[in-house]
Amino acid sequence: MEIPQVLALPLKEAARRLDGAGCSYEVQPLLPPRASEADFEGREVRRYVVRQQQLSANRLALTIVYR
Protein backbone atom coordinates (compact mmCIF):
# COMPACT_ATOMS: atom_id res chain seq x y z
CA MET A 1 0.00 0.00 0.00
CA GLU A 2 1.30 3.43 -0.91
CA ILE A 3 0.80 6.14 1.71
CA PRO A 4 0.01 9.57 0.26
CA GLN A 5 2.31 12.49 1.06
CA VAL A 6 0.16 15.05 2.93
CA LEU A 7 2.81 17.38 4.33
CA ALA A 8 1.86 21.10 4.13
CA LEU A 9 -1.77 20.33 3.23
CA PRO A 10 -4.78 21.61 5.16
CA LEU A 11 -5.94 18.94 7.61
CA LYS A 12 -9.27 18.41 5.82
CA GLU A 13 -7.54 17.70 2.50
CA ALA A 14 -4.96 15.45 4.17
CA ALA A 15 -7.73 13.49 5.89
CA ARG A 16 -9.61 13.11 2.61
CA ARG A 17 -6.54 11.71 0.84
CA LEU A 18 -5.61 9.36 3.66
CA ASP A 19 -9.17 8.07 4.03
CA GLY A 20 -9.28 7.47 0.28
CA ALA A 21 -6.05 5.45 0.47
CA GLY A 22 -7.36 3.39 3.40
CA CYS A 23 -4.82 4.77 5.90
CA SER A 24 -5.59 5.45 9.52
CA TYR A 25 -4.05 8.40 11.34
CA GLU A 26 -3.95 10.27 14.59
CA VAL A 27 -3.72 14.05 14.87
CA GLN A 28 -1.26 15.66 17.25
CA PRO A 29 -1.59 19.45 17.54
CA LEU A 30 1.54 21.54 17.99
CA LEU A 31 0.54 24.50 20.15
CA PRO A 32 2.41 27.35 21.81
CA PRO A 33 3.29 26.89 25.48
CA ARG A 34 0.34 27.52 27.79
CA ALA A 35 -2.14 27.18 24.90
CA SER A 36 -4.73 24.48 24.38
CA GLU A 37 -7.07 23.48 21.59
CA ALA A 38 -9.91 25.07 23.59
CA ASP A 39 -8.23 28.48 23.11
CA PHE A 40 -9.04 28.20 19.39
CA GLU A 41 -12.70 27.15 19.80
CA GLY A 42 -15.05 29.43 17.92
CA ARG A 43 -12.23 31.18 16.09
CA GLU A 44 -11.61 31.08 12.37
CA VAL A 45 -8.46 28.93 12.17
CA ARG A 46 -6.92 26.72 9.55
CA ARG A 47 -5.10 23.53 10.47
CA TYR A 48 -2.07 22.44 8.43
CA VAL A 49 0.03 19.29 8.50
CA VAL A 50 3.65 20.10 9.38
CA ARG A 51 4.88 16.57 10.08
CA GLN A 52 3.90 13.15 8.80
CA GLN A 53 5.31 10.18 10.72
CA GLN A 54 4.63 6.57 9.77
CA LEU A 55 3.78 4.49 12.86
CA SER A 56 3.08 1.18 11.11
CA ALA A 57 2.28 -0.19 7.66
CA ASN A 58 -0.87 1.91 7.21
CA ARG A 59 -1.00 4.15 10.30
CA LEU A 60 0.33 7.70 10.56
CA ALA A 61 0.76 10.43 13.13
CA LEU A 62 0.05 13.87 11.72
CA THR A 63 1.40 16.90 13.58
CA ILE A 64 -0.65 20.00 12.83
CA VAL A 65 -0.38 23.72 13.52
CA TYR A 66 -3.13 26.33 13.74
CA ARG A 67 -3.01 29.47 11.59
ABEGO torsion letter per residue (X at the ends): XBBBBABGBBAAAAAAAAAAAGBBBBBBBBBBBGBBAAAABGBBBBBBBABBBBABAABBBBBBBBX
